[in-house]
């Protein structure tokens, strides 16, 4: 299993939690801390990718299914309203986000995991997450 509980990552995560707990709206250093944490974890994952590849594939398959459902639902809604005079000039903007609940299946569990998850999933604090899990949002007009 990939060990992401080493001292360096723990120090960065504690600093993320300290800054986030202090003020979720005060985020001058958060991009750097979140990016550094991601890069350190990615390095460890790449060394052990054969071991965790099935989990990555399962996650990607689930995410792909969620994005396809979002796409189909958005188009169904648009098809139902596009010709309605009350909605002239309207558009649909769809984004996909992870649940706010820390995943029970995540391989790393602990008392502070939900708090760290809150910081990572806070689009106001983590600008990388502003549009959710996809690189761009779906916009239909």
N, CA, C and O atoms as CSV, one atom per row, in Angstrom:
chain,resi,resn,atom,element,x,y,z
A,1,UNK,N,N,0.840,-1.188,0.000
A,1,UNK,CA,C,0.000,0.000,0.000
A,1,UNK,C,C,0.875,1.237,0.000
A,1,UNK,O,O,1.959,1.239,0.583
A,2,UNK,N,N,0.410,2.277,-0.646
A,2,UNK,CA,C,1.146,3.527,-0.707
A,2,UNK,C,C,1.085,4.209,0.647
A,2,UNK,O,O,0.004,4.414,1.200
A,3,UNK,N,N,2.252,4.560,1.181
A,3,UNK,CA,C,2.298,5.228,2.481
A,3,UNK,C,C,2.303,6.737,2.270
A,3,UNK,O,O,3.317,7.318,1.885
A,4,UNK,N,N,1.160,7.363,2.527
A,4,UNK,CA,C,1.117,8.821,2.438
A,4,UNK,C,C,1.001,9.427,3.830
A,4,UNK,O,O,0.598,10.579,3.992
A,5,UNK,N,N,1.359,8.632,4.826
A,5,UNK,CA,C,1.363,9.134,6.198
A,5,UNK,C,C,2.772,9.506,6.649
A,5,UNK,O,O,3.029,9.612,7.848
A,6,UNK,N,N,3.688,9.706,5.701
A,6,UNK,CA,C,5.027,10.037,6.136
A,6,UNK,C,C,5.077,11.461,6.690
A,6,UNK,O,O,4.141,12.243,6.526
A,7,UNK,N,N,6.160,11.766,7.330
A,7,UNK,CA,C,6.306,13.010,8.082
A,7,UNK,C,C,6.096,14.260,7.215
A,7,UNK,O,O,5.414,15.195,7.634
A,8,UNK,N,N,6.676,14.279,6.017
A,8,UNK,CA,C,6.572,15.455,5.154
A,8,UNK,C,C,5.117,15.770,4.791
A,8,UNK,O,O,4.683,16.919,4.865
A,9,UNK,N,N,4.385,14.748,4.402
A,9,UNK,CA,C,2.995,14.963,4.020
A,9,UNK,C,C,2.159,15.338,5.234
A,9,UNK,O,O,1.271,16.186,5.140
A,10,UNK,N,N,2.436,14.717,6.367
A,10,UNK,CA,C,1.714,15.075,7.595
A,10,UNK,C,C,1.938,16.540,7.956
A,10,UNK,O,O,0.999,17.221,8.369
A,11,UNK,N,N,3.153,17.029,7.809
A,11,UNK,CA,C,3.440,18.437,8.113
A,11,UNK,C,C,2.653,19.361,7.199
A,11,UNK,O,O,2.085,20.352,7.656
A,12,UNK,N,N,2.616,19.045,5.922
A,12,UNK,CA,C,1.870,19.877,4.969
A,12,UNK,C,C,0.381,19.821,5.282
A,12,UNK,O,O,-0.292,20.852,5.265
A,13,UNK,N,N,-0.138,18.637,5.568
A,13,UNK,CA,C,-1.562,18.518,5.878
A,13,UNK,C,C,-1.916,19.273,7.158
A,13,UNK,O,O,-2.977,19.892,7.231
A,14,UNK,N,N,-1.060,19.233,8.152
A,14,UNK,CA,C,-1.325,19.988,9.382
A,14,UNK,C,C,-1.342,21.489,9.100
A,14,UNK,O,O,-2.148,22.223,9.671
A,15,UNK,N,N,-0.464,21.936,8.229
A,15,UNK,CA,C,-0.440,23.362,7.877
A,15,UNK,C,C,-1.704,23.739,7.088
A,15,UNK,O,O,-2.268,24.811,7.303
A,16,UNK,N,N,-2.145,22.868,6.184
A,16,UNK,CA,C,-3.396,23.107,5.454
A,16,UNK,C,C,-4.554,23.223,6.442
A,16,UNK,O,O,-5.356,24.153,6.361
A,17,UNK,N,N,-4.635,22.277,7.371
A,17,UNK,CA,C,-5.720,22.290,8.358
A,17,UNK,C,C,-5.649,23.519,9.254
A,17,UNK,O,O,-6.677,24.111,9.582
A,18,UNK,N,N,-4.438,23.904,9.652
A,18,UNK,CA,C,-4.278,25.089,10.498
A,18,UNK,C,C,-4.759,26.346,9.777
A,18,UNK,O,O,-5.477,27.162,10.355
A,19,UNK,N,N,-4.368,26.496,8.532
A,19,UNK,CA,C,-4.787,27.665,7.764
A,19,UNK,C,C,-6.295,27.626,7.485
A,19,UNK,O,O,-6.968,28.654,7.557
A,20,UNK,N,N,-6.814,26.455,7.170
A,20,UNK,CA,C,-8.235,26.349,6.859
A,20,UNK,C,C,-9.087,26.577,8.110
A,20,UNK,O,O,-10.115,27.251,8.041
A,21,UNK,N,N,-8.671,26.024,9.246
A,21,UNK,CA,C,-9.408,26.230,10.496
A,21,UNK,C,C,-9.352,27.680,10.951
A,21,UNK,O,O,-10.312,28.204,11.517
A,22,UNK,N,N,-8.227,28.317,10.700
A,22,UNK,CA,C,-8.048,29.717,11.109
A,22,UNK,C,C,-9.051,30.605,10.395
A,22,UNK,O,O,-9.709,31.437,11.018
A,23,UNK,N,N,-9.164,30.427,9.104
A,23,UNK,CA,C,-10.118,31.204,8.325
A,23,UNK,C,C,-10.272,30.576,6.950
A,23,UNK,O,O,-9.378,30.693,6.112
A,24,UNK,N,N,-11.401,29.908,6.707
A,24,UNK,CA,C,-11.600,29.285,5.403
A,24,UNK,C,C,-11.575,30.288,4.246
A,24,UNK,O,O,-11.398,29.895,3.093
A,25,UNK,N,N,-11.747,31.553,4.537
A,25,UNK,CA,C,-11.764,32.561,3.473
A,25,UNK,C,C,-10.400,33.199,3.258
A,25,UNK,O,O,-10.230,33.945,2.293
A,26,UNK,N,N,-9.426,32.938,4.116
A,26,UNK,CA,C,-8.098,33.515,4.010
A,26,UNK,C,C,-7.172,32.470,3.403
A,26,UNK,O,O,-6.670,31.591,4.104
A,27,UNK,N,N,-6.950,32.572,2.092
A,27,UNK,CA,C,-6.245,31.484,1.424
A,27,UNK,C,C,-5.071,31.911,0.557
A,27,UNK,O,O,-4.959,31.432,-0.571
A,28,UNK,N,N,-4.191,32.787,1.027
A,28,UNK,CA,C,-3.079,33.185,0.169
A,28,UNK,C,C,-2.070,32.063,-0.096
A,28,UNK,O,O,-1.455,32.034,-1.162
A,29,UNK,N,N,-1.892,31.149,0.847
A,29,UNK,CA,C,-0.892,30.095,0.682
A,29,UNK,C,C,-1.496,28.748,0.298
A,29,UNK,O,O,-0.759,27.787,0.078
A,30,UNK,N,N,-2.808,28.662,0.215
A,30,UNK,CA,C,-3.424,27.341,0.050
A,30,UNK,C,C,-3.079,26.695,-1.280
A,30,UNK,O,O,-2.852,25.487,-1.326
A,31,UNK,N,N,-3.033,27.462,-2.367
A,31,UNK,CA,C,-2.708,26.858,-3.655
A,31,UNK,C,C,-1.355,26.158,-3.612
A,31,UNK,O,O,-1.197,25.050,-4.124
A,32,UNK,N,N,-0.393,26.816,-3.002
A,32,UNK,CA,C,0.950,26.253,-2.913
A,32,UNK,C,C,0.956,24.992,-2.056
A,32,UNK,O,O,1.555,23.988,-2.441
A,33,UNK,N,N,0.303,25.031,-0.910
A,33,UNK,CA,C,0.276,23.875,-0.015
A,33,UNK,C,C,-0.456,22.694,-0.647
A,33,UNK,O,O,0.016,21.559,-0.585
A,34,UNK,N,N,-1.614,22.968,-1.256
A,34,UNK,CA,C,-2.377,21.892,-1.888
A,34,UNK,C,C,-1.612,21.297,-3.064
A,34,UNK,O,O,-1.618,20.082,-3.259
A,35,UNK,N,N,-0.959,22.141,-3.840
A,35,UNK,CA,C,-0.188,21.668,-4.986
A,35,UNK,C,C,1.018,20.852,-4.533
A,35,UNK,O,O,1.325,19.817,-5.124
A,36,UNK,N,N,1.694,21.305,-3.501
A,36,UNK,CA,C,2.837,20.569,-2.967
A,36,UNK,C,C,2.411,19.200,-2.441
A,36,UNK,O,O,3.077,18.197,-2.701
A,37,UNK,N,N,1.305,19.159,-1.706
A,37,UNK,CA,C,0.782,17.898,-1.188
A,37,UNK,C,C,0.454,16.944,-2.340
A,37,UNK,O,O,0.810,15.766,-2.300
A,38,UNK,N,N,-0.224,17.461,-3.360
A,38,UNK,CA,C,-0.597,16.644,-4.520
A,38,UNK,C,C,0.646,16.085,-5.205
A,38,UNK,O,O,0.688,14.901,-5.540
A,39,UNK,N,N,1.655,16.924,-5.416
A,39,UNK,CA,C,2.874,16.466,-6.082
A,39,UNK,C,C,3.597,15.389,-5.276
A,39,UNK,O,O,4.118,14.430,-5.845
A,40,UNK,N,N,3.630,15.546,-3.966
A,40,UNK,CA,C,4.298,14.551,-3.119
A,40,UNK,C,C,3.544,13.223,-3.146
A,40,UNK,O,O,4.156,12.158,-3.226
A,41,UNK,N,N,2.227,13.291,-3.079
A,41,UNK,CA,C,1.429,12.056,-3.128
A,41,UNK,C,C,1.553,11.411,-4.501
A,41,UNK,O,O,1.698,10.192,-4.599
A,42,UNK,N,N,1.499,12.207,-5.558
A,42,UNK,CA,C,1.633,11.654,-6.912
A,42,UNK,C,C,2.956,10.918,-7.078
A,42,UNK,O,O,2.992,9.854,-7.696
A,43,UNK,N,N,4.035,11.461,-6.541
A,43,UNK,CA,C,5.341,10.810,-6.640
A,43,UNK,C,C,5.297,9.437,-5.978
A,43,UNK,O,O,5.825,8.468,-6.523
A,44,UNK,N,N,4.678,9.349,-4.817
A,44,UNK,CA,C,4.588,8.071,-4.111
A,44,UNK,C,C,3.664,7.094,-4.853
A,44,UNK,O,O,3.928,5.892,-4.900
A,45,UNK,N,N,2.600,7.616,-5.419
A,45,UNK,CA,C,1.664,6.776,-6.161
A,45,UNK,C,C,2.329,6.199,-7.402
A,45,UNK,O,O,2.152,5.019,-7.707
A,46,UNK,N,N,3.091,7.017,-8.121
A,46,UNK,CA,C,3.747,6.534,-9.334
A,46,UNK,C,C,4.718,5.387,-9.043
A,46,UNK,O,O,4.853,4.469,-9.851
A,47,UNK,N,N,5.381,5.437,-7.914
A,47,UNK,CA,C,6.305,4.369,-7.539
A,47,UNK,C,C,5.539,3.071,-7.289
A,47,UNK,O,O,6.077,1.983,-7.494
A,48,UNK,N,N,4.283,3.182,-6.845
A,48,UNK,CA,C,3.475,2.006,-6.493
A,48,UNK,C,C,2.247,1.849,-7.390
A,48,UNK,O,O,1.242,1.278,-6.966
A,49,UNK,N,N,2.318,2.340,-8.599
A,49,UNK,CA,C,1.112,2.382,-9.426
A,49,UNK,C,C,0.540,1.008,-9.761
A,49,UNK,O,O,-0.677,0.880,-9.895
A,50,UNK,N,N,1.363,-0.012,-9.901
A,50,UNK,CA,C,0.828,-1.343,-10.195
A,50,UNK,C,C,-0.087,-1.820,-9.079
A,50,UNK,O,O,-1.113,-2.455,-9.318
A,51,UNK,N,N,0.306,-1.501,-7.868
A,51,UNK,CA,C,-0.446,-1.928,-6.689
A,51,UNK,C,C,-1.811,-1.243,-6.591
A,51,UNK,O,O,-2.789,-1.869,-6.182
A,52,UNK,N,N,-1.882,0.022,-6.959
A,52,UNK,CA,C,-3.135,0.773,-6.783
A,52,UNK,C,C,-3.886,1.016,-8.088
A,52,UNK,O,O,-4.940,1.653,-8.084
A,53,UNK,N,N,-3.360,0.519,-9.200
A,53,UNK,CA,C,-4.013,0.733,-10.493
A,53,UNK,C,C,-5.469,0.281,-10.520
A,53,UNK,O,O,-6.296,0.995,-11.087
A,54,UNK,N,N,-5.829,-0.862,-9.942
A,54,UNK,CA,C,-7.247,-1.249,-9.953
A,54,UNK,C,C,-8.152,-0.214,-9.259
A,54,UNK,O,O,-9.264,0.043,-9.721
A,55,UNK,N,N,-7.677,0.376,-8.155
A,55,UNK,CA,C,-8.468,1.404,-7.471
A,55,UNK,C,C,-8.596,2.663,-8.318
A,55,UNK,O,O,-9.659,3.282,-8.354
A,56,UNK,N,N,-7.519,3.047,-9.000
A,56,UNK,CA,C,-7.564,4.229,-9.865
A,56,UNK,C,C,-8.525,3.990,-11.023
A,56,UNK,O,O,-9.308,4.875,-11.369
A,57,UNK,N,N,-8.475,2.815,-11.619
A,57,UNK,CA,C,-9.379,2.487,-12.727
A,57,UNK,C,C,-10.829,2.507,-12.251
A,57,UNK,O,O,-11.697,3.046,-12.938
A,58,UNK,N,N,-11.100,1.926,-11.086
A,58,UNK,CA,C,-12.465,1.911,-10.547
A,58,UNK,C,C,-12.951,3.330,-10.279
A,58,UNK,O,O,-14.097,3.659,-10.586
A,59,UNK,N,N,-12.095,4.171,-9.711
A,59,UNK,CA,C,-12.476,5.564,-9.462
A,59,UNK,C,C,-12.763,6.282,-10.773
A,59,UNK,O,O,-13.774,6.975,-10.891
A,60,UNK,N,N,-11.882,6.122,-11.762
A,60,UNK,CA,C,-12.080,6.774,-13.059
A,60,UNK,C,C,-13.353,6.290,-13.749
A,60,UNK,O,O,-14.055,7.081,-14.378
A,61,UNK,N,N,-13.652,5.002,-13.635
A,61,UNK,CA,C,-14.891,4.481,-14.220
A,61,UNK,C,C,-16.112,5.107,-13.546
A,61,UNK,O,O,-17.070,5.488,-14.220
A,62,UNK,N,N,-16.077,5.213,-12.214
A,62,UNK,CA,C,-17.179,5.851,-11.494
A,62,UNK,C,C,-17.322,7.315,-11.846
A,62,UNK,O,O,-18.437,7.812,-12.006
A,63,UNK,N,N,-16.207,8.009,-11.968
A,63,UNK,CA,C,-16.240,9.426,-12.333
A,63,UNK,C,C,-16.753,9.604,-13.758
A,63,UNK,O,O,-17.538,10.514,-14.025
A,64,UNK,N,N,-16.324,8.761,-14.653
A,64,UNK,CA,C,-16.808,8.826,-16.038
A,64,UNK,C,C,-18.316,8.624,-16.088
A,64,UNK,O,O,-19.014,9.345,-16.800
A,65,UNK,N,N,-18.822,7.655,-15.342
A,65,UNK,CA,C,-20.270,7.410,-15.306
A,65,UNK,C,C,-21.012,8.623,-14.753
A,65,UNK,O,O,-22.065,8.991,-15.276
A,66,UNK,N,N,-20.477,9.249,-13.701
A,66,UNK,CA,C,-21.123,10.432,-13.116
A,66,UNK,C,C,-21.132,11.593,-14.103
A,66,UNK,O,O,-22.128,12.311,-14.199
A,67,UNK,N,N,-20.047,11.787,-14.831
A,67,UNK,CA,C,-19.984,12.874,-15.810
A,67,UNK,C,C,-20.917,12.616,-16.998
A,67,UNK,O,O,-21.532,13.546,-17.519
A,68,UNK,N,N,-21.021,11.365,-17.421
A,68,UNK,CA,C,-21.960,11.039,-18.493
A,68,UNK,C,C,-23.408,11.281,-18.044
A,68,UNK,O,O,-24.225,11.784,-18.816
A,69,UNK,N,N,-23.717,10.925,-16.808
A,69,UNK,CA,C,-25.052,11.169,-16.270
A,69,UNK,C,C,-25.334,12.672,-16.196
A,69,UNK,O,O,-26.429,13.117,-16.540
A,70,UNK,N,N,-24.358,13.441,-15.750
A,70,UNK,CA,C,-24.487,14.905,-15.698
A,70,UNK,C,C,-24.745,15.470,-17.093
A,70,UNK,O,O,-25.628,16.310,-17.268
A,71,UNK,N,N,-23.991,15.018,-18.073
A,71,UNK,CA,C,-24.137,15.468,-19.453
A,71,UNK,C,C,-25.540,15.133,-19.975
A,71,UNK,O,O,-26.224,15.995,-20.528
A,72,UNK,N,N,-25.961,13.878,-19.798
A,72,UNK,CA,C,-27.279,13.462,-20.289
A,72,UNK,C,C,-28.404,14.220,-19.584
A,72,UNK,O,O,-29.343,14.668,-20.243
A,73,UNK,N,N,-28.332,14.372,-18.272
A,73,UNK,CA,C,-29.360,15.080,-17.511
A,73,UNK,C,C,-29.432,16.552,-17.934
A,73,UNK,O,O,-30.521,17.106,-18.084
A,74,UNK,N,N,-28.291,17.167,-18.122
A,74,UNK,CA,C,-28.257,18.575,-18.538
A,74,UNK,C,C,-28.906,18.757,-19.899
A,74,UNK,O,O,-29.665,19.703,-20.107
A,75,UNK,N,N,-28.614,17.867,-20.812
A,75,UNK,CA,C,-29.224,17.959,-22.149
A,75,UNK,C,C,-30.726,17.671,-22.112
A,75,UNK,O,O,-31.480,18.292,-22.861
A,76,UNK,N,N,-31.179,16.748,-21.264
A,76,UNK,CA,C,-32.622,16.497,-21.131
A,76,UNK,C,C,-33.336,17.739,-20.591
A,76,UNK,O,O,-34.402,18.115,-21.078
A,77,UNK,N,N,-32.740,18.362,-19.589
A,77,UNK,CA,C,-33.342,19.584,-19.036
A,77,UNK,C,C,-33.371,20.672,-20.102
A,77,UNK,O,O,-34.385,21.348,-20.275
A,78,UNK,N,N,-32.268,20.840,-20.811
A,78,UNK,CA,C,-32.212,21.870,-21.850
A,78,UNK,C,C,-33.257,21.606,-22.935
A,78,UNK,O,O,-33.940,22.530,-23.378
A,79,UNK,N,N,-33.381,20.365,-23.355
A,79,UNK,CA,C,-34.363,20.036,-24.385
A,79,UNK,C,C,-35.785,20.357,-23.928
A,79,UNK,O,O,-36.638,20.690,-24.751
A,80,UNK,N,N,-36.048,20.259,-22.620
A,80,UNK,CA,C,-37.383,20.552,-22.093
A,80,UNK,C,C,-37.669,22.041,-21.964
A,80,UNK,O,O,-38.835,22.435,-21.956
A,81,UNK,N,N,-36.649,22.874,-21.862
A,81,UNK,CA,C,-36.907,24.297,-21.635
A,81,UNK,C,C,-36.506,25.210,-22.786
A,81,UNK,O,O,-36.909,26.373,-22.797
A,82,UNK,N,N,-35.734,24.737,-23.748
A,82,UNK,CA,C,-35.148,25.625,-24.753
A,82,UNK,C,C,-36.176,26.362,-25.607
A,82,UNK,O,O,-35.896,27.466,-26.074
A,83,UNK,N,N,-37.341,25.791,-25.823
A,83,UNK,CA,C,-38.348,26.448,-26.655
A,83,UNK,C,C,-39.375,27.219,-25.842
A,83,UNK,O,O,-40.292,27.807,-26.416
A,84,UNK,N,N,-39.248,27.231,-24.543
A,84,UNK,CA,C,-40.184,27.931,-23.670
A,84,UNK,C,C,-39.832,29.420,-23.639
A,84,UNK,O,O,-38.689,29.788,-23.369
A,85,UNK,N,N,-40.818,30.267,-23.916
A,85,UNK,CA,C,-40.598,31.720,-23.943
A,85,UNK,C,C,-40.074,32.261,-22.620
A,85,UNK,O,O,-39.316,33.231,-22.608
A,86,UNK,N,N,-40.462,31.653,-21.513
A,86,UNK,CA,C,-40.013,32.120,-20.199
A,86,UNK,C,C,-38.507,31.923,-20.001
A,86,UNK,O,O,-37.918,32.536,-19.111
A,87,UNK,N,N,-37.884,31.078,-20.816
A,87,UNK,CA,C,-36.467,30.775,-20.648
A,87,UNK,C,C,-35.609,31.274,-21.802
A,87,UNK,O,O,-34.474,30.824,-21.958
A,88,UNK,N,N,-36.129,32.204,-22.625
A,88,UNK,CA,C,-35.341,32.747,-23.735
A,88,UNK,C,C,-34.085,33.415,-23.175
A,88,UNK,O,O,-34.163,34.193,-22.223
A,89,UNK,N,N,-32.949,33.117,-23.754
A,89,UNK,CA,C,-31.681,33.686,-23.302
A,89,UNK,C,C,-31.064,32.952,-22.130
A,89,UNK,O,O,-29.980,33.314,-21.671
A,90,UNK,N,N,-31.743,31.920,-21.639
A,90,UNK,CA,C,-31.220,31.160,-20.502
A,90,UNK,C,C,-30.124,30.205,-20.962
A,90,UNK,O,O,-30.014,29.886,-22.146
A,91,UNK,N,N,-29.345,29.772,-20.038
A,91,UNK,CA,C,-28.356,28.737,-20.309
A,91,UNK,C,C,-28.260,27.813,-19.109
A,91,UNK,O,O,-28.651,28.165,-17.996
A,92,UNK,N,N,-27.739,26.642,-19.356
A,92,UNK,CA,C,-27.512,25.675,-18.285
A,92,UNK,C,C,-26.007,25.544,-18.103
A,92,UNK,O,O,-25.261,25.369,-19.066
A,93,UNK,N,N,-25.582,25.631,-16.863
A,93,UNK,CA,C,-24.185,25.416,-16.530
A,93,UNK,C,C,-24.129,24.255,-15.549
A,93,UNK,O,O,-24.699,24.331,-14.460
A,94,UNK,N,N,-23.452,23.195,-15.925
A,94,UNK,CA,C,-23.413,21.990,-15.095
A,94,UNK,C,C,-21.981,21.707,-14.650
A,94,UNK,O,O,-21.042,21.771,-15.443
A,95,UNK,N,N,-21.836,21.393,-13.364
A,95,UNK,CA,C,-20.541,21.045,-12.787
A,95,UNK,C,C,-20.724,19.794,-11.934
A,95,UNK,O,O,-21.806,19.552,-11.398
A,96,UNK,N,N,-19.681,19.015,-11.814
A,96,UNK,CA,C,-19.729,17.785,-11.023
A,96,UNK,C,C,-18.730,17.891,-9.878
A,96,UNK,O,O,-17.550,18.170,-10.093
A,97,UNK,N,N,-19.215,17.664,-8.654
A,97,UNK,CA,C,-18.375,17.749,-7.459
A,97,UNK,C,C,-18.422,16.431,-6.694
A,97,UNK,O,O,-19.384,15.669,-6.796
A,98,UNK,N,N,-17.381,16.184,-5.937
A,98,UNK,CA,C,-17.362,15.017,-5.064
A,98,UNK,C,C,-18.261,15.284,-3.868
A,98,UNK,O,O,-18.536,16.439,-3.542
A,99,UNK,N,N,-18.715,14.239,-3.220
A,99,UNK,CA,C,-19.534,14.367,-2.027
A,99,UNK,C,C,-18.739,15.078,-0.928
A,99,UNK,O,O,-17.514,14.974,-0.871
A,100,UNK,N,N,-19.442,15.793,-0.067
A,100,UNK,CA,C,-18.768,16.455,1.053
A,100,UNK,C,C,-18.390,15.475,2.162
A,100,UNK,O,O,-17.647,15.829,3.077
A,101,UNK,N,N,-18.889,14.265,2.084
A,101,UNK,CA,C,-18.546,13.249,3.079
A,101,UNK,C,C,-17.250,12.557,2.666
A,101,UNK,O,O,-17.104,12.135,1.518
A,102,UNK,N,N,-16.324,12.444,3.591
A,102,UNK,CA,C,-15.063,11.760,3.306
A,102,UNK,C,C,-15.362,10.308,2.953
A,102,UNK,O,O,-16.100,9.635,3.673
A,103,UNK,N,N,-14.797,9.822,1.854
A,103,UNK,CA,C,-15.112,8.457,1.398
A,103,UNK,C,C,-14.726,7.378,2.405
A,103,UNK,O,O,-13.592,7.325,2.880
A,104,UNK,N,N,-15.675,6.537,2.714
A,104,UNK,CA,C,-15.422,5.429,3.637
A,104,UNK,C,C,-14.467,4.391,3.036
A,104,UNK,O,O,-13.809,3.652,3.767
A,105,UNK,N,N,-14.395,4.341,1.695
A,105,UNK,CA,C,-13.518,3.376,1.034
A,105,UNK,C,C,-12.102,3.907,0.811
A,105,UNK,O,O,-11.236,3.168,0.343
A,106,UNK,N,N,-11.854,5.180,1.139
A,106,UNK,CA,C,-10.513,5.734,0.943
A,106,UNK,C,C,-9.522,4.932,1.782
A,106,UNK,O,O,-9.811,4.607,2.934
A,107,UNK,N,N,-8.362,4.612,1.220
A,107,UNK,CA,C,-7.419,3.767,1.956
A,107,UNK,C,C,-6.806,4.441,3.187
A,107,UNK,O,O,-6.270,3.756,4.057
A,108,UNK,N,N,-6.877,5.757,3.271
A,108,UNK,CA,C,-6.332,6.467,4.431
A,108,UNK,C,C,-7.488,6.997,5.264
A,108,UNK,O,O,-8.264,7.834,4.802
A,109,UNK,N,N,-7.598,6.512,6.478
A,109,UNK,CA,C,-8.649,6.947,7.385
A,109,UNK,C,C,-8.013,7.557,8.621
A,109,UNK,O,O,-6.879,7.225,8.967
A,110,UNK,N,N,-8.734,8.445,9.287
A,110,UNK,CA,C,-8.210,9.060,10.507
A,110,UNK,C,C,-9.127,10.177,10.964
A,110,UNK,O,O,-10.043,10.585,10.251
A,111,UNK,N,N,-8.863,10.662,12.162
A,111,UNK,CA,C,-9.718,11.679,12.772
A,111,UNK,C,C,-9.757,12.983,11.991
A,111,UNK,O,O,-10.794,13.647,11.956
A,112,UNK,N,N,-8.644,13.365,11.363
A,112,UNK,CA,C,-8.594,14.662,10.681
A,112,UNK,C,C,-8.943,14.580,9.195
A,112,UNK,O,O,-8.928,15.597,8.503
A,113,UNK,N,N,-9.255,13.384,8.700
A,113,UNK,CA,C,-9.500,13.220,7.259
A,113,UNK,C,C,-10.704,14.023,6.767
A,113,UNK,O,O,-10.642,14.603,5.682
A,114,UNK,N,N,-11.798,14.074,7.534
A,114,UNK,CA,C,-12.976,14.842,7.106
A,114,UNK,C,C,-12.634,16.328,7.034
A,114,UNK,O,O,-13.068,17.018,6.112
A,115,UNK,N,N,-11.861,16.827,7.998
A,115,UNK,CA,C,-11.474,18.235,7.984
A,115,UNK,C,C,-10.602,18.547,6.773
A,115,UNK,O,O,-10.790,19.576,6.123
A,116,UNK,N,N,-9.653,17.671,6.464
A,116,UNK,CA,C,-8.805,17.880,5.289
A,116,UNK,C,C,-9.647,17.801,4.017
A,116,UNK,O,O,-9.449,18.592,3.094
A,117,UNK,N,N,-10.571,16.866,3.961
A,117,UNK,CA,C,-11.464,16.720,2.813
A,117,UNK,C,C,-12.284,17.996,2.617
A,117,UNK,O,O,-12.489,18.431,1.484
A,118,UNK,N,N,-12.757,18.599,3.719
A,118,UNK,CA,C,-13.516,19.847,3.634
A,118,UNK,C,C,-12.680,20.939,2.981
A,118,UNK,O,O,-13.184,21.696,2.151
A,119,UNK,N,N,-11.418,21.024,3.349
A,119,UNK,CA,C,-10.541,22.046,2.768
A,119,UNK,C,C,-10.305,21.788,1.287
A,119,UNK,O,O,-10.339,22.718,0.480
A,120,UNK,N,N,-10.066,20.529,0.926
A,120,UNK,CA,C,-9.794,20.197,-0.471
A,120,UNK,C,C,-11.025,20.437,-1.342
A,120,UNK,O,O,-10.895,20.864,-2.489
A,121,UNK,N,N,-12.221,20.165,-0.808
A,121,UNK,CA,C,-13.457,20.296,-1.581
A,121,UNK,C,C,-14.101,21.676,-1.469
A,121,UNK,O,O,-15.192,21.881,-2.002
A,122,UNK,N,N,-13.467,22.610,-0.803
A,122,UNK,CA,C,-13.994,23.969,-0.674
A,122,UNK,C,C,-13.524,24.780,-1.879
A,122,UNK,O,O,-12.379,25.232,-1.923
A,123,UNK,N,N,-14.410,24.961,-2.850
A,123,UNK,CA,C,-14.040,25.634,-4.097
A,123,UNK,C,C,-13.624,27.087,-3.862
A,123,UNK,O,O,-12.867,27.646,-4.656
A,124,UNK,N,N,-14.107,27.701,-2.787
A,124,UNK,CA,C,-13.689,29.060,-2.476
A,124,UNK,C,C,-12.266,29.112,-1.950
A,124,UNK,O,O,-11.562,30.103,-2.146
A,125,UNK,N,N,-11.847,28.063,-1.294
A,125,UNK,CA,C,-10.505,28.002,-0.717
A,125,UNK,C,C,-9.528,27.315,-1.659
A,125,UNK,O,O,-8.362,27.699,-1.742
A,126,UNK,N,N,-10.004,26.306,-2.362
A,126,UNK,CA,C,-9.180,25.542,-3.293
A,126,UNK,C,C,-9.617,25.895,-4.714
A,126,UNK,O,O,-10.541,25.288,-5.255
A,127,UNK,N,N,-8.956,26.868,-5.304
A,127,UNK,CA,C,-9.363,27.341,-6.631
A,127,UNK,C,C,-9.275,26.260,-7.703
A,127,UNK,O,O,-9.954,26.351,-8.725
A,128,UNK,N,N,-8.447,25.236,-7.484
A,128,UNK,CA,C,-8.363,24.139,-8.446
A,128,UNK,C,C,-9.686,23.376,-8.548
A,128,UNK,O,O,-9.935,22.687,-9.537
A,129,UNK,N,N,-10.522,23.502,-7.536
A,129,UNK,CA,C,-11.770,22.747,-7.461
A,129,UNK,C,C,-12.986,23.610,-7.814
A,129,UNK,O,O,-14.121,23.163,-7.652
A,130,UNK,N,N,-12.767,24.826,-8.289
A,130,UNK,CA,C,-13.862,25.749,-8.564
A,130,UNK,C,C,-14.883,25.161,-9.551
A,130,UNK,O,O,-16.090,25.299,-9.351
A,131,UNK,N,N,-14.406,24.518,-10.596
A,131,UNK,CA,C,-15.302,23.913,-11.579
A,131,UNK,C,C,-15.544,22.434,-11.322
A,131,UNK,O,O,-16.052,21.732,-12.195
A,132,UNK,N,N,-15.191,21.956,-10.146
A,132,UNK,CA,C,-15.455,20.565,-9.802
A,132,UNK,C,C,-14.382,19.631,-10.308
A,132,UNK,O,O,-13.213,20.002,-10.417
A,133,UNK,N,N,-14.790,18.418,-10.615
A,133,UNK,CA,C,-13.836,17.371,-10.954
A,133,UNK,C,C,-13.445,17.329,-12.423
A,133,UNK,O,O,-12.525,16.603,-12.799
A,134,UNK,N,N,-14.130,18.096,-13.251
A,134,UNK,CA,C,-13.775,18.119,-14.665
A,134,UNK,C,C,-12.932,19.359,-14.963
A,134,UNK,O,O,-12.955,20.332,-14.210
A,135,UNK,N,N,-12.203,19.311,-16.047
A,135,UNK,CA,C,-11.350,20.438,-16.393
A,135,UNK,C,C,-12.161,21.675,-16.781
A,135,UNK,O,O,-11.734,22.803,-16.534
A,136,UNK,N,N,-13.313,21.464,-17.382
A,136,UNK,CA,C,-14.176,22.589,-17.751
A,136,UNK,C,C,-15.617,22.228,-17.383
A,136,UNK,O,O,-15.974,21.054,-17.283
A,137,UNK,N,N,-16.424,23.253,-17.185
A,137,UNK,CA,C,-17.840,23.007,-16.894
A,137,UNK,C,C,-18.589,22.847,-18.207
A,137,UNK,O,O,-18.123,23.283,-19.260
A,138,UNK,N,N,-19.739,22.226,-18.130
A,138,UNK,CA,C,-20.610,22.070,-19.285
A,138,UNK,C,C,-21.535,23.269,-19.337
A,138,UNK,O,O,-22.248,23.538,-18.371
A,139,UNK,N,N,-21.538,23.993,-20.439
A,139,UNK,CA,C,-22.395,25.159,-20.602
A,139,UNK,C,C,-23.204,24.969,-21.870
A,139,UNK,O,O,-22.650,24.769,-22.951
A,140,UNK,N,N,-24.539,25.034,-21.726
A,140,UNK,CA,C,-25.439,24.843,-22.867
A,140,UNK,C,C,-26.288,26.094,-23.011
A,140,UNK,O,O,-26.955,26.507,-22.062
A,141,UNK,N,N,-26.267,26.700,-24.195
A,141,UNK,CA,C,-27.153,27.848,-24.456
A,141,UNK,C,C,-27.610,27.870,-25.887
A,141,UNK,O,O,-28.359,28.764,-26.282
